[in-house]
Amino acid sequence: MNYPTVTLWSDACFFSPYAMSVFVALTEKGIPFSLQHIDLTSQQQLAPSYSDVSLTRRVPTLQVENFLLSESSAIEEYLEERFPAPEFERLYPQNLEKRARAREIQAWIRSDFASLRQERPTEVLFAGETFAPLSESAQQSAAKLIAAVERLLPAGQQNLFGEWSIADTDLAVMLNRLVLHGDTVPENVANYTHFQWQRASVQLWLSEYSTRL
């Protein structure tokens, strides 16, 4: 098969959960791609040269041939249409309503939970760091998140929709801010999170981080 040239711009530290999401999506699709690194600590994303790559001057940014696109959920919806099933693996459920729900989860995770992200930052996910107990606001965010997962996750299943979707990975990232930190999480939610974290594409991202330590 002749694949187009695909490049993913990621943060150099491999701490971005959004870059991770696109990395997982590309890996699941089976699309060969190369990585370019942007040093966010030195604000390389604000350099004029990167503005030619990313409209939003953020990571991740994807390039497919001459087409450039930023923002992870937009990238993943594009990948689903650009590299469709059955020739490529699905990122979203085939069922219309389930697909809409997966996108709802992605949008929610990206637009809510500010206090939880602040008090359980990505250093928890990728560096094993620990922080102070959650504030009341963050506890409320965590409770809201867990309640939604318990409502959505069918009993005895390890994926939200009976099959893996990219929303499972994104949700596991948010949940692991709690699980990996050792915060109290119901057993079924913790088991779901552990299962998603062991997916080969996720482990590949984690190995990319490990090689840069």
Secondary structure by P-SEA (a helix, b strand, c coil): ccccbbbbbcccccccaaaaaaaaaaaaacccbbbbbbcccccccccaaaaaccccccccbbbccccccccaaaaaaaaaaacccccccccccccaaaaaaaaaaaaaaaccaaaaaaaccccccccccccccccaaaaaaaaaaaaaaaaccccccccccccccaaaaaaaaaaaacccccccccaaaaaaaaaaaacaaaaaaaaaaaaac
